[in-house]
Structures are given as C-alpha cells and as structure tokens.
Amino acid sequence: MAFRTSETTVGGRKVITLHDDAAGSSASILPSFGFNLFDLRLPLAGKVRPVLVSAADFAENPSNPARNGTPILFPYPNRVRGGKFAFGGKTYSLPVTLGPNAIHGFAMDTPWDVAEHGSNDREAFITGHWNLSMNAAASREMWPTDATLTVRYALSGRKLTMTVTVSNPTDRPLPFGFGIHPYFRLPFEKGGDLAKTRVILPCSEFWELEEFLPTGERKSVDARLDFRKGQAMTGLKLDDVLTGLTHVGGTATARLVDDNLNAEFRLTFDKNFRELVCYTPAGDGDVISLEPYTQTTDAINLQPKGIDAGLRVLDHGARAVLTIGMETVG
C-alpha cells in the first residue's frame, strides 16, 4: 500500500510519521510538544524537499515552540494586551511572555493525546486531541471555560490537509481564536536567488499596529504590504497582520513561488480564517512565516469595544470545523 504510518522514538519522545511511498512525501509530528508538524517533505521541482523550517534537533530537544515547524496557537493567537482581558463579567490574567503581553495560547508546547493514526487507500493520517483542563491544567483558570481541540493531519500525494475542530464541553460560552505559525523557506534551495521568488498573498487590507497591537483601524494595503501581484523575498521585513482576504470557492490561497525552479508552494485555508499574519525572522532572509488566523491580534479586548476583530464564541455543545492545506505545484 502506498500510504502508511511509522513510529520512532527520538530523545525519549515519540515521533509519528505519515508516508505516501508512491509520491515520496512524508509528514512528521511530535505529539508530546504541541502536536507540532515539524517536518513536511513534498515533491517539488523534480525531487522531494522539506518545505517547513525547524531546528535539526527539534524532535530530540524541542524548545522555542513559536519558532519551529507548525506551532498551534489556541485559544488565542498572537498577543493579548498586558496579558489581561474581561469576559462574562470577570477579569482574567494570562502569563506575560513577550514584552508586556501574553502570546500564542496554551497548546503549542504542551503534550497532546494521539487519538488514532493509520492509513487507508486514500491517505495516511493522524488525529491529536487536546483539552485545556487535561493537557494544560495549570492554565485552565486563566480562560473563561474549558475547551477541546482536535487536529487531524492527512497526507496524500503532494498535499497535507489539516482539519481542526474546536468544541465547547461546558455549559458556558467559550471565546476563542485559532491560528498556526508555520515557517517556510523561499527560495526552496538554500542559497537560491531571492530575486527570482514571489510571495503572493490574497489580502487587500491590513490592521494598523502600535507596538505590535492593532489600534482597531483597518487600512488598504500600501506598496509595502500589497502582495496580490507578488513581491520577491529580497529585503522583506514583515511582522504584520493582513486582512481583507479573497476566498475563491470558499478558499484563500497564499503562494510562495520559486521562478528559478518553476515551482511553488501553496498554503490554503477556508473562510473561517480572516487574517493572515506575515513574519520574517531577523537574520533569515530566506525564511517567512505565513500564519492564518480566525481573528486579529488581541481580538478578545477589541471585540467588546465594538470592533469586528473576529473573536469567536461557542455555546455549550457547539463546535467549529476549520481546514488548512499545504501543497506543492511544479
């Protein structure tokens, strides 16, 4: 059978890898550290290549959870101003972990439970399960309710599909935002020509930021942030929240194009995702993070001010299903 899964132990931690042997593609996940998809290899420009960026020893010595592979950001992505917010008549305090603010939620560095993994005649897959009160018990009282998150990765051919289910197991409203923080290399070959690349993003607006937090005002993209026709990686310096996404057939597509290799990587996401954070880490001129979010930064503080910031609230027993894809062309 072309599809299979395998298990290895690295540094005392279990790594589960999905395989499509016919295509040569693979996807490796570290359940004990945020269910992080840290290594994704897909056919690209004539050979199978890694498309995610993470430290070589990440599986053995996982650290710096927001800087490797595919960090999962929940129940809030990015910053919360001052690490404080109010909901349902109560004020909550979060750990202040970046400057004066809280950042990126509770799920990206905590252990997850593997519900199942296996394969069939269409794909190799793994499903992870995370519950706030069980998998991050020390953080439970920092959020208004308990929360459950299920993530399913499925690999088939040149595509990895991530299906996310957020559900509310309590009798009180659950506020949430969800995002991922994956890192990609462009050009696809180290040392490639930055000038022969294109970053193409379907965003017509951006959130005005002050000290990395939205003021509440959205503006039309200017020359620096207009990627609709593509910009080269050369000299890009980004830490911005783009919005005004165009979804075609219910899907938005961000494209990383290497014209020298005549190949591209596509990150797709459904209409649940209304913001795209773009970040280029200092010192890495060929690395870019494209982060689809269901909300803007600090939405839980902006929404009560009458700003449409994207905060989602689930009632008892309700759930939201979100879909992200990663695939290659050429």
C-alpha contacts under 8 A as a table, 3 or more apart, distances in Angstrom:
res1	aa1	res2	aa2	distance
1	M	4	R	7.27
1	M	121	D	7.37
2	A	19	H	7.73
2	A	20	D	5.39
2	A	21	D	4.93
2	A	22	A	5.39
2	A	121	D	7.79
3	F	18	L	7.68
3	F	19	H	5.63
3	F	20	D	4.67
3	F	21	D	6.34
3	F	22	A	7.98
3	F	119	S	5.75
3	F	120	N	6.77
3	F	121	D	6.98
3	F	122	R	7.49
3	F	123	E	5.75
3	F	124	A	5.24
3	F	156	S	7.83
4	R	18	L	6.19
4	R	19	H	5.29
4	R	20	D	6.76
4	R	21	D	7.94
4	R	118	G	6.47
4	R	119	S	5.33
4	R	120	N	7.99
4	R	123	E	8.00
4	R	124	A	5.54
5	T	16	I	6.96
5	T	17	T	5.54
5	T	18	L	4.58
5	T	19	H	5.86
5	T	117	H	7.17
5	T	118	G	5.79
5	T	119	S	6.84
5	T	124	A	6.39
5	T	125	F	7.56
6	S	16	I	5.78
6	S	17	T	5.28
6	S	18	L	6.72
6	S	19	H	7.90
7	E	14	K	6.79
7	E	15	V	5.75
7	E	16	I	4.65
7	E	17	T	6.41
8	T	14	K	5.82
8	T	15	V	5.31
8	T	16	I	6.60
9	T	12	G	5.75
9	T	13	R	5.27
9	T	14	K	4.51
9	T	15	V	5.96
10	V	13	R	5.21
10	V	14	K	6.38
10	V	15	V	6.95
10	V	59	A	6.33
10	V	60	E	5.22
11	G	59	A	7.35
11	G	60	E	4.46
11	G	61	N	7.03
12	G	60	E	7.55
13	R	30	L	7.67
13	R	32	S	6.90
13	R	59	A	7.35
13	R	60	E	7.10
14	K	30	L	6.65
14	K	31	P	7.19
14	K	32	S	7.38
15	V	28	S	6.60
15	V	29	I	5.76
15	V	30	L	5.06
15	V	31	P	7.09
15	V	59	A	7.39
16	I	28	S	5.73
16	I	29	I	5.40
16	I	30	L	6.77
16	I	31	P	7.90
17	T	26	S	6.62
17	T	27	A	5.40
17	T	28	S	4.18
17	T	29	I	6.24
18	L	26	S	5.36
18	L	27	A	5.05
18	L	28	S	6.39
18	L	124	A	5.50
18	L	125	F	6.42
18	L	126	I	7.73
18	L	154	A	7.85
18	L	155	L	6.58
19	H	24	G	7.33
19	H	25	S	5.98
19	H	26	S	4.51
19	H	27	A	6.76
19	H	124	A	6.34
19	H	155	L	7.15
20	D	23	A	5.58
20	D	24	G	5.73
20	D	25	S	5.29
20	D	26	S	6.32
20	D	123	E	7.43
20	D	124	A	7.07
20	D	155	L	7.01
20	D	156	S	6.25
20	D	157	G	6.33
21	D	24	G	4.75
21	D	25	S	6.71
22	A	157	G	7.66
23	A	42	L	7.94
23	A	43	P	7.00
23	A	157	G	5.34
23	A	158	R	7.11
24	G	42	L	7.19
24	G	43	P	7.04
24	G	48	V	6.55
24	G	157	G	7.99
25	S	40	L	7.68
25	S	41	R	5.27
25	S	42	L	4.70
25	S	43	P	6.51
25	S	48	V	6.71
25	S	155	L	7.95
25	S	157	G	6.67
25	S	158	R	6.80
26	S	39	D	7.90
26	S	40	L	5.90
26	S	41	R	5.22
26	S	42	L	6.85
26	S	155	L	7.38
27	A	37	L	6.93
27	A	38	F	7.87
27	A	39	D	5.70
27	A	40	L	4.46
27	A	41	R	6.37
27	A	155	L	7.22
27	A	160	L	7.93
28	S	37	L	5.81
28	S	38	F	6.16
28	S	39	D	5.12
28	S	40	L	6.49
29	I	35	F	6.09
29	I	36	N	5.42
29	I	37	L	4.43
29	I	38	F	6.07
29	I	39	D	7.28
30	L	33	F	5.85
30	L	34	G	7.14
30	L	35	F	5.18
30	L	36	N	5.23
30	L	37	L	6.66
30	L	38	F	7.26
30	L	59	A	6.68
31	P	34	G	6.10
31	P	35	F	3.94
31	P	36	N	6.57
31	P	111	P	6.21
31	P	112	W	5.35
31	P	113	D	6.88
31	P	114	V	6.93
31	P	128	G	7.39
32	S	35	F	6.39
32	S	109	D	7.96
32	S	110	T	6.69
32	S	111	P	4.04
32	S	112	W	5.70
32	S	113	D	7.90
33	F	36	N	6.41
33	F	62	P	7.08
33	F	108	M	6.84
33	F	109	D	4.76
33	F	110	T	5.34
33	F	111	P	5.17
33	F	112	W	7.24
34	G	71	P	6.92
34	G	72	I	6.72
34	G	107	A	5.71
34	G	108	M	4.16
34	G	109	D	4.51
34	G	110	T	5.14
34	G	111	P	5.78
34	G	112	W	6.30
35	F	72	I	7.76
35	F	108	M	7.47
35	F	111	P	7.22
35	F	112	W	5.98
35	F	128	G	6.87
36	N	69	G	6.52
36	N	70	T	5.48
36	N	71	P	5.85
36	N	72	I	7.12
36	N	108	M	7.44
37	L	40	L	7.20
37	L	69	G	5.86
37	L	70	T	5.27
37	L	71	P	7.76
38	F	52	L	6.76
38	F	53	V	7.46
38	F	54	S	6.24
38	F	58	F	7.85
38	F	68	N	6.68
38	F	69	G	3.85
38	F	70	T	5.92
39	D	50	P	6.72
39	D	51	V	7.65
39	D	52	L	5.91
39	D	53	V	7.51
39	D	54	S	7.40
39	D	69	G	6.60
40	L	50	P	5.58
40	L	51	V	5.86
40	L	52	L	5.87
41	R	48	V	6.02
41	R	49	R	5.12
41	R	50	P	4.24
41	R	51	V	6.02
41	R	52	L	7.91
42	L	48	V	5.12
42	L	49	R	5.60
42	L	50	P	6.60
42	L	51	V	7.10
42	L	157	G	7.93
42	L	158	R	5.56
42	L	159	K	7.55
42	L	327	E	7.56
42	L	328	T	6.84
43	P	46	G	6.74
43	P	47	K	5.38
43	P	48	V	4.10
43	P	49	R	6.21
43	P	158	R	6.17
43	P	328	T	6.91
44	L	47	K	5.55
44	L	48	V	5.81
44	L	49	R	6.20
44	L	263	A	6.58
44	L	264	E	7.66
44	L	328	T	6.20
44	L	329	V	6.79
44	L	330	G	6.01
45	A	261	L	5.97
45	A	262	N	7.05
45	A	263	A	5.72
45	A	330	G	5.52
46	G	330	G	7.82
49	R	188	F	7.95
50	P	53	V	7.70
51	V	184	F	5.87
51	V	185	R	6.59
51	V	188	F	7.46
52	L	69	G	5.80
52	L	70	T	7.84
52	L	182	P	7.04
52	L	183	Y	5.63
52	L	184	F	4.89
52	L	185	R	6.93
53	V	68	N	6.35
53	V	69	G	5.64
53	V	182	P	7.89
53	V	183	Y	5.28
53	V	184	F	5.55
53	V	185	R	6.59
53	V	287	V	7.81
54	S	58	F	6.60
54	S	67	R	7.36
54	S	68	N	4.31
54	S	69	G	5.00
54	S	183	Y	7.65
55	A	58	F	5.01
55	A	68	N	6.55
57	D	60	E	5.29
57	D	61	N	5.85
57	D	62	P	7.38
58	F	61	N	5.22
58	F	62	P	4.57
58	F	63	S	7.01
58	F	68	N	7.57
59	A	62	P	5.60
62	P	65	P	7.29
64	N	67	R	5.61
64	N	68	N	7.01
65	P	68	N	6.04
65	P	71	P	6.42
65	P	108	M	6.32
65	P	109	D	5.90
66	A	71	P	5.71
66	A	108	M	7.45
66	A	181	H	6.98
67	R	71	P	7.66
67	R	183	Y	7.63
68	N	71	P	6.94
68	N	182	P	7.33
68	N	183	Y	6.91
69	G	181	H	7.92
69	G	182	P	5.56
69	G	183	Y	6.07
70	T	180	I	6.30
70	T	181	H	5.57
70	T	182	P	4.20
70	T	183	Y	6.97
71	P	108	M	5.40
71	P	180	I	5.62
71	P	181	H	5.17
71	P	182	P	6.38
72	I	107	A	6.38
72	I	108	M	5.01
72	I	178	F	7.83
72	I	179	G	6.35
72	I	180	I	4.79
72	I	181	H	6.74
73	L	76	Y	6.19
73	L	77	P	4.92
73	L	78	N	7.67
73	L	104	H	5.08
73	L	105	G	5.64
73	L	106	F	7.40
73	L	107	A	6.35
73	L	108	M	6.06
73	L	178	F	5.74
73	L	179	G	5.01
73	L	180	I	5.57
73	L	181	H	7.40
74	F	77	P	5.99
74	F	104	H	6.59
74	F	105	G	4.81
74	F	106	F	6.20
74	F	107	A	5.82
74	F	108	M	7.69
74	F	176	F	7.29
74	F	177	G	6.33
74	F	178	F	5.14
74	F	179	G	6.87
75	P	104	H	7.90
75	P	105	G	5.42
75	P	106	F	7.01
75	P	107	A	7.80
75	P	175	P	7.82
75	P	176	F	4.92
75	P	177	G	5.35
75	P	178	F	6.07
76	Y	79	R	7.88
76	Y	103	I	7.72
76	Y	104	H	5.83
76	Y	105	G	5.07
76	Y	176	F	6.00
76	Y	177	G	4.64
76	Y	178	F	5.95
76	Y	179	G	7.73
77	P	103	I	6.82
77	P	104	H	4.51
77	P	105	G	6.28
77	P	177	G	6.22
77	P	178	F	5.88
77	P	179	G	5.56
77	P	180	I	7.80
77	P	293	Y	7.07
77	P	295	Q	7.93
77	P	297	T	6.75
78	N	102	A	7.94
78	N	103	I	4.90
78	N	104	H	4.71
78	N	105	G	7.83
78	N	297	T	5.51
78	N	298	D	7.32
79	R	83	G	7.95
79	R	101	N	6.03
79	R	102	A	5.41
79	R	103	I	4.27
79	R	104	H	6.55
79	R	213	L	7.27
79	R	297	T	5.69
79	R	298	D	5.65
80	V	83	G	5.26
80	V	84	K	6.77
80	V	85	F	7.67
80	V	101	N	5.74
80	V	102	A	5.16
80	V	103	I	6.25
80	V	297	T	7.04
80	V	298	D	4.60
80	V	299	A	7.88
80	V	300	I	7.62
80	V	301	N	7.54
81	R	84	K	6.37
81	R	85	F	7.91
81	R	100	P	7.41
81	R	101	N	5.16
81	R	102	A	6.88
81	R	213	L	7.35
81	R	298	D	6.30
81	R	301	N	7.63
82	G	96	V	7.06
82	G	100	P	5.33
82	G	101	N	4.43
82	G	102	A	6.63
83	G	93	S	5.65
83	G	94	L	4.70
83	G	95	P	6.25
83	G	96	V	5.54
83	G	100	P	7.36
83	G	101	N	4.96
83	G	102	A	4.52
84	K	91	T	7.08
84	K	92	Y	5.63
84	K	93	S	4.68
84	K	94	L	6.13
85	F	91	T	5.75
85	F	92	Y	5.50
85	F	93	S	6.92
85	F	300	I	6.73
85	F	301	N	5.92
86	A	89	G	6.54
86	A	90	K	5.44
86	A	91	T	4.20
86	A	92	Y	6.01
86	A	300	I	8.00
86	A	301	N	7.47
87	F	90	K	5.52
87	F	91	T	6.51
87	F	92	Y	7.80
87	F	144	P	7.00
88	G	144	P	7.83
92	Y	142	M	5.82
92	Y	143	W	6.85
92	Y	144	P	7.83
93	S	142	M	6.06
94	L	102	A	6.04
94	L	142	M	5.99
95	P	101	N	7.98
95	P	102	A	5.61
96	V	99	G	7.19
96	V	100	P	6.06
96	V	101	N	5.01
96	V	102	A	4.37
96	V	103	I	7.50
97	T	100	P	7.43
97	T	101	N	6.32
97	T	102	A	5.30
97	T	103	I	6.45
98	L	101	N	5.42
98	L	102	A	6.18
98	L	103	I	6.58
102	A	105	G	7.95
104	H	108	M	7.69
105	G	108	M	7.33
106	F	109	D	7.24
106	F	110	T	7.13
106	F	132	L	7.85
106	F	136	A	6.73
106	F	139	S	7.08
107	A	110	T	5.52
107	A	130	W	7.60
107	A	136	A	7.40
110	T	135	N	6.59
110	T	136	A	6.48
111	P	130	W	7.99
111	P	135	N	6.23
112	W	128	G	6.33
112	W	129	H	5.89
112	W	130	W	5.33
112	W	135	N	6.54
113	D	128	G	5.63
113	D	129	H	5.11
113	D	130	W	6.44
114	V	117	H	7.54
114	V	126	I	7.49
114	V	127	T	6.04
114	V	128	G	4.54
114	V	129	H	6.19
115	A	126	I	7.75
115	A	127	T	5.48
115	A	128	G	5.51
115	A	129	H	6.26
116	E	126	I	5.78
116	E	127	T	5.41
116	E	128	G	7.38
117	H	124	A	7.77
117	H	125	F	5.52
117	H	126	I	4.05
117	H	127	T	6.24
118	G	124	A	5.88
118	G	125	F	5.57
118	G	126	I	6.56
119	S	122	R	7.63
119	S	123	E	5.68
119	S	124	A	4.15
119	S	125	F	5.92
120	N	123	E	5.71
120	N	124	A	6.61
122	R	156	S	6.76
123	E	154	A	6.16
123	E	155	L	5.47
123	E	156	S	4.88
124	A	154	A	5.63
124	A	155	L	5.29
124	A	156	S	6.81
125	F	152	R	7.00
125	F	153	Y	5.53
125	F	154	A	4.26
125	F	155	L	6.31
126	I	152	R	5.67
126	I	153	Y	5.45
126	I	154	A	6.68
127	T	150	T	7.02
127	T	151	V	5.67
127	T	152	R	4.22
127	T	153	Y	6.45
128	G	150	T	5.71
128	G	151	V	5.25
128	G	152	R	6.32
129	H	148	T	7.55
129	H	149	L	6.02
129	H	150	T	4.63
129	H	151	V	6.61
130	W	134	M	7.64
130	W	135	N	6.03
130	W	148	T	5.84
130	W	149	L	5.10
130	W	150	T	6.28
131	N	134	M	5.28
131	N	135	N	5.44
131	N	136	A	7.28
131	N	146	D	7.37
131	N	147	A	5.82
131	N	148	T	4.47
131	N	149	L	6.26
132	L	135	N	5.55
132	L	136	A	5.07
132	L	137	A	6.17
132	L	139	S	7.31
132	L	140	R	5.93
132	L	146	D	5.67
132	L	147	A	5.44
132	L	148	T	6.50
133	S	136	A	5.82
133	S	137	A	4.44
133	S	138	A	7.83
133	S	139	S	7.63
133	S	140	R	5.31
133	S	146	D	6.02
133	S	147	A	7.63
134	M	137	A	5.35
136	A	139	S	5.65
136	A	140	R	6.74
137	A	140	R	5.22
138	A	141	E	7.48
139	S	142	M	5.35
139	S	143	W	7.29
140	R	143	W	5.90
140	R	145	T	7.54
140	R	146	D	6.62
141	E	144	P	7.13
141	E	145	T	7.88
143	W	146	D	7.34
144	P	173	P	7.96
144	P	174	L	6.78
144	P	175	P	7.57
145	T	170	T	6.76
145	T	172	R	6.72
145	T	173	P	7.23
145	T	174	L	5.77
146	D	168	N	7.07
146	D	169	P	6.79
146	D	170	T	6.48
146	D	174	L	7.58
147	A	166	V	7.44
147	A	167	S	6.32
147	A	168	N	5.38
147	A	169	P	6.44
147	A	170	T	7.86
147	A	174	L	7.19
148	T	166	V	5.87
148	T	167	S	5.24
148	T	168	N	6.35
148	T	169	P	7.00
149	L	164	V	7.17
149	L	165	T	5.79
149	L	166	V	4.78
149	L	167	S	6.53
150	T	164	V	5.72
150	T	165	T	5.06
150	T	166	V	6.59
151	V	162	M	6.76
151	V	163	T	5.71
151	V	164	V	4.59
151	V	165	T	6.49
152	R	161	T	7.88
152	R	162	M	5.61
152	R	163	T	5.09
152	R	164	V	6.50
153	Y	160	L	6.76
153	Y	161	T	5.69
153	Y	162	M	4.69
153	Y	163	T	6.62
154	A	160	L	5.64
154	A	161	T	5.17
154	A	162	M	6.62
155	L	158	R	7.82
155	L	159	K	5.99
155	L	160	L	4.58
155	L	161	T	6.52
156	S	159	K	5.57
156	S	160	L	6.55
158	R	327	E	5.47
158	R	328	T	5.82
158	R	329	V	7.94
159	K	325	G	6.92
159	K	326	M	5.62
159	K	327	E	4.24
159	K	328	T	6.92
160	L	325	G	5.75
160	L	326	M	5.15
160	L	327	E	6.34
161	T	323	T	7.28
161	T	324	I	5.99
161	T	325	G	4.53
161	T	326	M	6.51
162	M	323	T	5.80
162	M	324	I	5.06
162	M	325	G	6.04
163	T	321	V	7.09
163	T	322	L	5.86
163	T	323	T	4.70
163	T	324	I	6.55
164	V	321	V	5.61
164	V	322	L	4.97
164	V	323	T	6.20
165	T	319	R	6.67
165	T	320	A	5.63
165	T	321	V	4.51
165	T	322	L	6.38
166	V	319	R	5.36
166	V	320	A	5.19
166	V	321	V	6.53
167	S	314	L	7.36
167	S	317	G	6.76
167	S	318	A	5.84
167	S	319	R	4.15
167	S	320	A	6.53
168	N	173	P	7.72
168	N	174	L	6.22
168	N	314	L	6.32
168	N	315	D	6.69
168	N	316	H	5.56
168	N	317	G	5.40
168	N	318	A	5.86
168	N	319	R	6.49
169	P	316	H	6.33
169	P	317	G	5.85
170	T	173	P	7.73
170	T	316	H	5.55
170	T	317	G	7.25
171	D	315	D	7.40
171	D	316	H	4.88
171	D	317	G	7.89
172	R	315	D	6.52
172	R	316	H	6.06
173	P	313	V	6.19
173	P	314	L	5.60
173	P	315	D	4.75
173	P	316	H	6.49
174	L	313	V	5.23
174	L	314	L	5.01
174	L	315	D	6.44
174	L	316	H	7.93
175	P	300	I	7.86
175	P	311	L	6.79
175	P	312	R	5.60
175	P	313	V	4.25
175	P	314	L	6.49
176	F	311	L	6.30
176	F	312	R	5.35
176	F	313	V	6.24
177	G	293	Y	7.31
177	G	294	T	5.73
177	G	295	Q	5.86
177	G	310	G	7.85
177	G	311	L	6.12
177	G	312	R	6.31
178	F	293	Y	5.80
178	F	294	T	5.59
178	F	295	Q	7.41
179	G	291	E	6.55
179	G	292	P	5.64
179	G	293	Y	4.28
179	G	294	T	6.47
180	I	291	E	5.42
180	I	292	P	6.23
180	I	293	Y	7.02
181	H	289	S	6.38
181	H	290	L	6.63
181	H	291	E	4.84
181	H	292	P	7.72
182	P	289	S	5.53
182	P	290	L	6.30
182	P	291	E	6.51
183	Y	287	V	6.68
183	Y	288	I	5.73
183	Y	289	S	4.37
183	Y	290	L	6.92
184	F	287	V	5.63
184	F	288	I	5.45
184	F	289	S	6.13
184	F	290	L	7.91
185	R	188	F	5.80
185	R	286	D	5.53
185	R	287	V	4.56
185	R	288	I	6.44
186	L	189	E	7.46
186	L	194	L	7.40
186	L	197	T	7.06
186	L	233	M	7.25
186	L	256	L	6.97
186	L	257	V	7.72
186	L	258	D	6.98
186	L	286	D	5.17
186	L	287	V	6.18
186	L	288	I	7.47
187	P	190	K	6.78
187	P	191	G	7.67
187	P	192	G	5.38
187	P	193	D	6.64
187	P	194	L	6.19
187	P	196	K	7.95
187	P	197	T	6.36
187	P	257	V	7.85
187	P	258	D	5.64
187	P	286	D	6.46
188	F	192	G	7.20
188	F	258	D	6.78
189	E	192	G	5.39
190	K	286	D	7.94
193	D	196	K	5.51
193	D	197	T	7.33
193	D	260	N	7.47
194	L	197	T	5.63
194	L	232	A	6.59
194	L	233	M	5.51
194	L	234	T	5.27
194	L	286	D	7.23
195	A	232	A	5.64
195	A	233	M	6.75
195	A	234	T	5.78
196	K	232	A	6.79
196	K	258	D	6.28
196	K	259	D	5.35
196	K	260	N	5.89
197	T	231	Q	7.55
197	T	232	A	4.93
197	T	233	M	6.18
197	T	256	L	7.47
197	T	257	V	5.49
197	T	258	D	4.63
197	T	259	D	5.68
197	T	260	N	7.56
198	R	230	G	5.13
198	R	231	Q	5.01
198	R	232	A	4.53
198	R	233	M	6.68
198	R	255	R	7.86
198	R	256	L	5.98
198	R	257	V	4.94
198	R	258	D	6.64
198	R	259	D	7.60
199	V	227	F	6.57
199	V	230	G	5.03
199	V	231	Q	5.24
199	V	232	A	6.13
199	V	233	M	6.91
199	V	254	A	7.74
199	V	255	R	5.99
199	V	256	L	4.92
199	V	257	V	6.42
200	I	227	F	5.14
200	I	228	R	5.52
200	I	229	K	6.15
200	I	230	G	4.27
200	I	231	Q	6.81
200	I	254	A	5.88
200	I	255	R	5.00
200	I	256	L	6.43
200	I	257	V	7.82
201	L	227	F	5.11
201	L	228	R	5.27
201	L	229	K	7.95
201	L	230	G	7.17
201	L	253	T	7.06
201	L	254	A	4.76
201	L	255	R	6.48
202	P	227	F	7.23
202	P	228	R	5.50
202	P	245	L	5.44
202	P	246	T	5.43
202	P	247	H	7.93
202	P	252	A	6.80
202	P	253	T	6.66
202	P	254	A	6.50
203	C	206	F	7.82
203	C	221	V	7.82
203	C	226	D	7.39
203	C	227	F	7.26
203	C	228	R	6.64
203	C	242	L	6.15
203	C	243	T	5.52
203	C	244	G	5.23
203	C	245	L	4.50
203	C	246	T	6.50
203	C	276	L	7.97
204	S	220	S	5.92
204	S	221	V	5.58
204	S	226	D	7.05
204	S	228	R	7.65
204	S	242	L	7.67
204	S	243	T	6.56
204	S	244	G	4.96
204	S	245	L	6.46
204	S	246	T	7.97
205	E	218	R	6.45
205	E	219	K	5.34
205	E	220	S	4.26
205	E	221	V	4.75
205	E	242	L	5.88
205	E	243	T	5.02
205	E	244	G	4.97
205	E	245	L	7.85
206	F	218	R	5.56
206	F	219	K	5.46
206	F	220	S	6.36
206	F	221	V	5.91
206	F	225	L	7.84
206	F	240	D	7.52
206	F	241	V	5.78
206	F	242	L	4.16
206	F	243	T	5.24
206	F	244	G	7.41
207	W	214	P	5.93
207	W	215	T	7.56
207	W	216	G	7.12
207	W	217	E	5.99
207	W	218	R	4.51
207	W	219	K	6.37
207	W	240	D	7.70
207	W	241	V	5.68
207	W	242	L	6.32
207	W	243	T	7.13
208	E	214	P	5.57
208	E	215	T	5.90
208	E	216	G	7.14
208	E	217	E	5.68
208	E	218	R	5.98
208	E	219	K	6.88
209	L	212	F	5.26
209	L	213	L	5.02
209	L	214	P	4.36
209	L	215	T	5.74
209	L	240	D	7.88
210	E	213	L	5.32
210	E	214	P	6.33
210	E	215	T	6.50
212	F	239	D	7.88
212	F	240	D	7.91
213	L	297	T	6.48
213	L	298	D	6.92
214	P	217	E	7.17
214	P	296	T	7.82
214	P	297	T	6.64
214	P	298	D	7.35
216	G	302	L	6.94
216	G	307	I	6.41
216	G	309	A	7.90
221	V	224	R	7.61
221	V	225	L	5.37
221	V	226	D	5.26
222	D	225	L	5.43
222	D	226	D	5.78
223	A	226	D	5.34
226	D	229	K	7.62
226	D	230	G	7.82
227	F	230	G	4.64
227	F	231	Q	5.85
232	A	236	L	7.77
233	M	236	L	5.51
233	M	285	G	7.30
233	M	286	D	6.85
234	T	285	G	7.25
235	G	285	G	6.96
236	L	280	T	7.04
236	L	285	G	7.47
237	K	279	Y	7.47
237	K	280	T	5.74
237	K	281	P	7.99
237	K	282	A	7.98
238	L	278	C	5.98
238	L	279	Y	4.76
238	L	280	T	5.22
239	D	277	V	7.16
239	D	278	C	5.65
239	D	279	Y	4.37
239	D	280	T	6.69
240	D	277	V	5.61
240	D	278	C	5.45
240	D	279	Y	6.66
241	V	275	E	6.64
241	V	276	L	5.93
241	V	277	V	4.39
241	V	278	C	6.54
241	V	296	T	7.12
241	V	297	T	7.79
242	L	245	L	7.99
242	L	275	E	5.71
242	L	276	L	5.10
242	L	277	V	5.89
242	L	278	C	7.44
243	T	274	R	6.16
243	T	275	E	4.61
243	T	276	L	6.21
244	G	274	R	7.17
244	G	275	E	7.52
245	L	252	A	6.92
245	L	274	R	6.25
245	L	275	E	7.11
246	T	252	A	5.94
247	H	250	G	5.17
247	H	251	T	4.62
247	H	252	A	4.24
247	H	253	T	7.60
247	H	270	D	7.51
247	H	271	K	6.82
248	V	251	T	5.21
248	V	252	A	6.17
250	G	270	D	5.80
250	G	271	K	5.82
251	T	268	T	6.41
251	T	269	F	5.56
251	T	270	D	4.59
251	T	271	K	6.33
252	A	268	T	5.57
252	A	269	F	5.47
252	A	270	D	6.30
252	A	271	K	7.46
253	T	266	R	6.42
253	T	267	L	5.69
253	T	268	T	4.46
253	T	269	F	6.73
254	A	266	R	5.74
254	A	267	L	5.13
254	A	268	T	6.36
255	R	264	E	6.70
255	R	265	F	5.80
255	R	266	R	4.66
255	R	267	L	6.46
256	L	264	E	5.46
256	L	265	F	5.13
256	L	266	R	6.44
257	V	262	N	7.57
257	V	263	A	6.06
257	V	264	E	4.26
257	V	265	F	6.53
258	D	261	L	5.55
258	D	262	N	5.92
258	D	263	A	5.52
258	D	264	E	5.93
259	D	262	N	4.61
259	D	263	A	6.58
262	N	330	G	6.38
263	A	328	T	7.55
263	A	329	V	5.74
263	A	330	G	4.32
264	E	328	T	5.80
264	E	329	V	5.29
264	E	330	G	6.43
265	F	326	M	7.36
265	F	327	E	5.84
265	F	328	T	4.46
265	F	329	V	6.35
266	R	325	G	7.81
266	R	326	M	5.81
266	R	327	E	5.30
266	R	328	T	6.05
266	R	329	V	7.78
267	L	324	I	7.30
267	L	325	G	5.71
267	L	326	M	4.82
267	L	327	E	6.76
268	T	324	I	5.57
268	T	325	G	4.87
268	T	326	M	6.47
269	F	272	N	7.84
269	F	273	F	6.51
269	F	292	P	7.28
269	F	323	T	5.81
269	F	324	I	4.39
269	F	325	G	6.31
270	D	273	F	6.00
270	D	322	L	6.77
270	D	323	T	5.74
270	D	324	I	6.75
271	K	274	R	6.63
272	N	294	T	5.74
272	N	322	L	6.25
273	F	276	L	7.81
273	F	292	P	5.99
273	F	293	Y	5.29
273	F	294	T	4.27
273	F	295	Q	7.30
274	R	292	P	7.50
274	R	293	Y	6.42
274	R	294	T	5.48
274	R	295	Q	6.47
274	R	310	G	7.64
275	E	292	P	5.91
275	E	293	Y	5.10
275	E	294	T	6.31
275	E	295	Q	6.13
275	E	296	T	6.14
276	L	290	L	6.68
276	L	291	E	5.36
276	L	292	P	4.51
276	L	293	Y	5.96
277	V	289	S	7.87
277	V	290	L	6.01
277	V	291	E	4.85
277	V	292	P	6.43
277	V	293	Y	7.33
278	C	288	I	7.25
278	C	289	S	5.75
278	C	290	L	4.98
278	C	291	E	6.32
279	Y	288	I	5.91
279	Y	289	S	5.05
279	Y	290	L	6.77
280	T	284	D	7.28
280	T	285	G	7.53
280	T	287	V	6.24
280	T	288	I	4.73
280	T	289	S	6.22
281	P	284	D	5.83
281	P	285	G	7.87
281	P	287	V	6.99
281	P	288	I	7.07
282	A	285	G	7.53
284	D	287	V	5.46
293	Y	296	T	6.88
294	T	310	G	6.35
294	T	311	L	7.64
295	Q	299	A	6.29
295	Q	309	A	5.85
295	Q	310	G	4.19
295	Q	311	L	5.76
295	Q	312	R	7.94
296	T	299	A	5.56
296	T	309	A	5.60
296	T	310	G	6.41
298	D	301	N	5.65
298	D	302	L	6.37
299	A	302	L	4.88
299	A	303	Q	5.73
299	A	309	A	4.99
299	A	310	G	6.44
299	A	311	L	5.57
300	I	303	Q	5.76
300	I	304	P	7.38
300	I	309	A	7.94
300	I	311	L	6.12
301	N	304	P	6.23
301	N	305	K	7.39
302	L	305	K	5.40
302	L	306	G	7.12
302	L	307	I	5.66
302	L	308	D	7.68
302	L	309	A	6.21
303	Q	306	G	5.44
303	Q	307	I	5.00
303	Q	308	D	5.98
303	Q	309	A	5.61
303	Q	310	G	7.54
303	Q	311	L	6.63
304	P	307	I	7.17
308	D	311	L	7.90
314	L	317	G	7.94
314	L	318	A	5.59
314	L	319	R	6.63
314	L	320	A	7.95
315	D	318	A	5.39
